[in-house]
Amino acid sequence: MRVLTRPWFGLRGAAAGRGHGDHRLLNPALIAGIALIVMLVVGSFLVPALSSYGPRQPNPADALQGPSVSHLFGTDETGFDVFTRVWYAPRIDLTIAAAGVGLGLVIGVTLGVAAGFTRGLVGEFVLRIADIVQSFPVLILALALVALAGNDRTNVIWALAFVNAPIFLRLIRSRVLTIREQRFIEAAIALGNPTRRLLRKHVLPNALGPVVVQFGISMGYGIILLAGLAFLGVGIQVPTPEWGSMILIGRSNITTGQWWTAIFPGLFLAIAVFAFNLLSDGVEQAREVSR
Amino acid sequence: MRARRIAVLLLRRLLFMIPILFGVITVTFFVTRLAGGDPAYLIAGAFATPEVIAEIQAQIGTDKSIGQQYVNFLSGAVRLDFGEAIFTGNPVQDDLGARLPATIELVAFSLALGLILGVSSGVFAARRRGRKSDKTVNATSFSLLSLPDFWFGLILLYVFFFKLSWAPPPVGQLSANDPSPTDITGAAVLDSIITANPAALKAAVGHAALPVVTLGVLLAAPISRLTRSSMLEVLQADYMQFGQACGFPKSRLRRYGVRAALPPVVTLAGIIFSILIGGAVLVEVIFSWGGAAQYAATAIIQSDYPAIQAFVFVAGAISVFVFLIVDLLYVLIDPRVKL
C-alpha cells in the first residue's frame, strides 16, 4: 500500500509557476483527474445505453472475435462484448471502492480524532491495534476477510474499510495532536466551547486536508484491490461486468494470443486508478498553492 | 562504544517484539475467526449433514468455546504448529515452510531490481531537476503507480511469451522438461546455485525473469519518486554546498549525496518487502509460481481455514521482523541516528 508522501508531477509547473498571491486552486492534474473520473462515470451510463449489446448478454456465435467495427474491443470466450462491459464496469468498481474507502474514512477519522484529542490510554490502545493491523499485507488481509466472512460484495466493502481505517486513523491523529496545541484551540476552550463543538468547528476542519489527499490515493488502491480480489474469484464473481473479473476471464486467452479480452479491462482499470492518483496529486498541489 | 549500543538496541527491540507478536497472533485469530460464522460450515459446503459439520468442527477445533479456541491457537502459534491443512492433509507449517523460500526469492529479486531501477532513476532525475529528462522520469513513475501488477504481468506474458517467444510459458519456477536442481530450499534459482547446476540455473533464471520484471518495474516507481525527493533535499543541504565550495570532485560529492539520501529509501524497501510477501499473490498466480502466496490464495478460495490462519499470521510476523531489520539497517547506514 502506498503511503502519503509528497507526490510531484511534471504538470505542476503551470499552476505553481504563477506569481505570489495568485491563488489558483485549479491545476492541470486536478482538472485532468476530475475529467477522467467524470468521463468514466458518465460513460458507464451512456455507453451501455447506446450499445447494441448488453453487459451481461452472451453471444456464443461471436465468441473470441478480435476488435472490429461491430465489436470495438472484441468479444470474450462467451461472446460478451468487451467494449460495453468495460464501460459498464465503473458502476461496480467505483461504487464499491468509494463505499469501502468512505466507510474506512469515517471510522478512521472518528477513532483518530478521539485518539488524538483525548490522548488517553484508550487512544493509545486503539493506535497499537491499528499498528498491528497495518503490519499485515493488505491484500492477504482483505482476501482472508472476504473469504471467511462470505464471498459477496458487502464483505468487500467491509474489507476495504477495515484495511483503510488505520491509515486515516494515524493520519488524522497526528494532525489533531498538532492542532490541539495551537492558540486558537486554547482560545476556543477558554471561551467555553463544549468539546463536541470544539471538535466539529475547530479541530476537524483544520485536520481534514491530508485526509482528502489520502482519500484519492486510497480510492486508487481500493480499485486495484477489489479488482485483484475479483481476479482471484473472491468478492465479485464472473460474469459480473467488473474489470478484475473480466481480466480473470481473459487471462487464459493471453497465452493463446487473444489479447483484447484481458488488456482492455486492465487498461480501463489503470485509467481509473490514474484518475484518482491525479486527483489526489492535484488536491495536494492546490493545498500547497493556497498555503 | 557504538557497537555496544547497537547490541543493546537490538536486545531491547527483540524484547519489545514479544508483545507485538502476541498482538499479531491475537489480531490474526480475531480477524479470521470473527469475520464470519463458524468456518466449519464454509468448509462443509451448503449441503452437508449435521454429522459432517460436527466432524469438521472437531477437526479444526471450532466445537470449543471461543476462549478455548483462542488459547489453542495462541499455544499452537507459539510452537509454530497450526494444525493440518484441510485440502492437502499436511501440517500447515510444513506446507508453508516448503513454499515460503520460493516466494521470498521472487520478492527479493523483484525488490533488488526495483531498487536498482528506482534509485538510479531517482538520483538521475534529482540531478536534472526541472529539465525535460526529469519530467519524463516523473511522468513515467507516476503512470507506473497506476498499473495493476496482475495486468502488467499479463501484458509482459503476451509480448515476451506469445509474440516473441523469448520467455518460457507461465508454468512456475521450472518447466517439466527443464533440468531441475536438487530440492534443498524449494527456491529454484537458489537451489541451482547451491548445487552448482548451471543448466538448471539458466532455466530457473529464465522462468523467474518475467515475474521479477513485472514486480520490479512497478516497484521502481515509488522508490524512484522517494529517492528523487530525498536526493533533492540532500542536494540543497549546507554540507553539500560546503563540499562543493571545498572543491571536492563531482563523483565524490555524488557518492556522499546518494548515501545521505538513502535512509528513507531503506525504510520504503522494508515496507515493500513485507507487503510483497502477501502482495505477490496475483503475480504468483499468473505465473503459477507455486510459492506461499499462491498457496494462501488457493487456501482462501477453498476456505482452508487452518492454512488461511497460518499464512495471515506468518505474513504479519515476517513484516514485524522486517521492520526490526530496517531499524537496525537505519542505524548502520546513517551515523547521525542517535541511539
Chai-1 contact restraints between the chains, C-beta under 6 A:
chainA,res_idxA,chainB,res_idxB,connection_type,confidence,min_distance_angstrom,max_distance_angstrom,comment,restraint_id
A,F9,B,F142,contact,1.0,0.0,6.0,A-B,restraint_1
A,G10,B,K135,contact,1.0,0.0,6.0,A-B,restraint_2
A,G10,B,N138,contact,1.0,0.0,6.0,A-B,restraint_3
A,G10,B,A139,contact,1.0,0.0,6.0,A-B,restraint_4
A,I132,B,G23,contact,1.0,0.0,6.0,A-B,restraint_5
A,I132,B,V24,contact,1.0,0.0,6.0,A-B,restraint_6
A,I132,B,V27,contact,1.0,0.0,6.0,A-B,restraint_7
A,S135,B,G316,contact,1.0,0.0,6.0,A-B,restraint_8
A,S135,B,S319,contact,1.0,0.0,6.0,A-B,restraint_9
A,S135,B,V320,contact,1.0,0.0,6.0,A-B,restraint_10
A,F136,B,G316,contact,1.0,0.0,6.0,A-B,restraint_11
A,P137,B,I275,contact,1.0,0.0,6.0,A-B,restraint_12
A,P137,B,I277,contact,1.0,0.0,6.0,A-B,restraint_13
A,P137,B,G278,contact,1.0,0.0,6.0,A-B,restraint_14
A,P137,B,G279,contact,1.0,0.0,6.0,A-B,restraint_15
A,P137,B,A315,contact,1.0,0.0,6.0,A-B,restraint_16
A,L139,B,G278,contact,1.0,0.0,6.0,A-B,restraint_17
A,L139,B,G279,contact,1.0,0.0,6.0,A-B,restraint_18
A,L139,B,V281,contact,1.0,0.0,6.0,A-B,restraint_19
A,I140,B,G278,contact,1.0,0.0,6.0,A-B,restraint_20
A,I140,B,A315,contact,1.0,0.0,6.0,A-B,restraint_21
A,L143,B,I300,contact,1.0,0.0,6.0,A-B,restraint_22
A,A144,B,T32,contact,1.0,0.0,6.0,A-B,restraint_23
A,A144,B,I308,contact,1.0,0.0,6.0,A-B,restraint_24
A,A144,B,V312,contact,1.0,0.0,6.0,A-B,restraint_25
A,L145,B,A35,contact,1.0,0.0,6.0,A-B,restraint_26
A,A147,B,I300,contact,1.0,0.0,6.0,A-B,restraint_27
A,L148,B,T32,contact,1.0,0.0,6.0,A-B,restraint_28
A,L148,B,A35,contact,1.0,0.0,6.0,A-B,restraint_29
A,L148,B,G36,contact,1.0,0.0,6.0,A-B,restraint_30
A,A149,B,A35,contact,1.0,0.0,6.0,A-B,restraint_31
A,A149,B,G36,contact,1.0,0.0,6.0,A-B,restraint_32
A,G150,B,G36,contact,1.0,0.0,6.0,A-B,restraint_33
A,I224,B,P148,contact,1.0,0.0,6.0,A-B,restraint_34
A,G228,B,L282,contact,1.0,0.0,6.0,A-B,restraint_35
A,F231,B,F150,contact,1.0,0.0,6.0,A-B,restraint_36
A,L232,B,A297,contact,1.0,0.0,6.0,A-B,restraint_37
A,I254,B,L154,contact,1.0,0.0,6.0,A-B,restraint_38
A,I254,B,L157,contact,1.0,0.0,6.0,A-B,restraint_39
A,I254,B,Y158,contact,1.0,0.0,6.0,A-B,restraint_40
A,G257,B,F162,contact,1.0,0.0,6.0,A-B,restraint_41
A,W259,B,Y158,contact,1.0,0.0,6.0,A-B,restraint_42
A,A262,B,L154,contact,1.0,0.0,6.0,A-B,restraint_43
A,G266,B,W151,contact,1.0,0.0,6.0,A-B,restraint_44
A,L269,B,P148,contact,1.0,0.0,6.0,A-B,restraint_45
A,A270,B,S146,contact,1.0,0.0,6.0,A-B,restraint_46
A,A270,B,L147,contact,1.0,0.0,6.0,A-B,restraint_47
A,V273,B,S146,contact,1.0,0.0,6.0,A-B,restraint_48
A,F274,B,S146,contact,1.0,0.0,6.0,A-B,restraint_49
A,N277,B,L145,contact,1.0,0.0,6.0,A-B,restraint_50
A,N277,B,S146,contact,1.0,0.0,6.0,A-B,restraint_51
